[in-house]
Amino acid sequence: MKSTQNKKINQVKETTMVVGIDVGSVKHYFRAFNWRGIELTKKPIPFSNSMEGFTAFSAEVVRLMEQNGLEEAMVGFEPTGHYWFNLGQFLSGKNIKFVMVNPLHVNKTKELDDNSPSKNDCKDPRVIANLVREGRYFFTYMPTGVFAELRNASNRRFVLTEELIRTKNRLQKWIAVYFPEYKGIYTHIDAKGGMLVLKTAPTPEEIIKLGVDGVIQIWKEAKLRGNGHKKAMLIVNAASQSIGLTEGLEEARMEIQDLIEDYELQMKRLEKVNSLIENLCKQIKYVDKLLEIKGIGIITVAGFIAEVGDITRFDNAKELQKLAGLELVADSSGKHNGKTRISKRGRKRLRYLLVQAAVSVIGKNDEFRQIHEYYTTRKNNPLKKMQSLIAVACKLIRVFYVILTKGRSYDASKMLGDISGKRNHRQGRRGESGYPGG
């Protein structure tokens, strides 16, 4: 996957037509240039975001190549939200080479030609095409098959999880206002026993009317265990002494019932998505070996693969580190030595997932805990806890890469090879371990 800028520049030959596209929600605009930057289109040409528009664009590209004696086209555009997905799929089906340019680069270089910060449908395609000619682009990846299914399922899981958190937060607010004593009865706001009671009797006044026997009856009908007479007494007593608001209860009753229904529906959807994710993961080679790592679960593995796609397209683990925005960048010039930090340029969800996975393995996995302790307590250049967390996340990337590409089983003893003995001894063992060191 790795490609230097020289290699990228060499992709644009004398027989190549470079096309820059400004992607929009309804209409796209393109301009075409030869390898020297001479424009082949008289003005920006619009085409609609439809099959008819895509077909017209493809025909015009072919016509321009024939007219100017060119043999191939390289299409570049910036990834504007989700509007490029359909166009990208069409170009893939037509075997037209297309690449992406960083929107930040477009924004930084748009003043080079006219010394103006203006941005419009006429100017952007030229800026994009020039970046492609200079090799300042990256090859895009559109997952297919099980990887596409897994990415969609993982994205949906993120959305459902966020919606579930929002619903729980609204539940907490409602309870704090109308029944604050509830939090002293149940540790978790979404405890099943409490939710069943609130769904039937949303306000303290209604809970009092139910009484202890009525509360117990609700649990019996739901066949819920672990909630008996003592717990029912606590709920009824708390309701009778509640300091919650007693005005506006009709709307409050509707709100709590709606929130509980939303919560239950989101939980059902989340369970279905989790089941789909688990079945999809079983279709991917060596996933079972990743699950042998203590502290790594199916959701972490699925999220990693969903963000990365087919891992064999990467040449090494450093490319994955860069994809996650976890590569180190320095800020130094002359005598000034600034702090080294991570770039945070890459897939945000992948970075978040890896950091959360690092927290999990440090808490549950003995060898990763030892590595974390070593990083934070070593005599030379000890790391702060967050820095060590990032280092562990990067080590996880290397472990995942080796397992998924080479099919090796996880070996805890090899993990500790990097921190045993002197550093030169560790470096000598890296080639043998299979898990490149930290």
Order of alpha helices (4+ residues) and beta strands (2+ residues): alpha-beta-beta-beta-alpha-beta-alpha-beta-alpha-alpha-beta-alpha-alpha-alpha-alpha-alpha-alpha-alpha-alpha-beta-beta-beta-beta-alpha-alpha-alpha-alpha-alpha
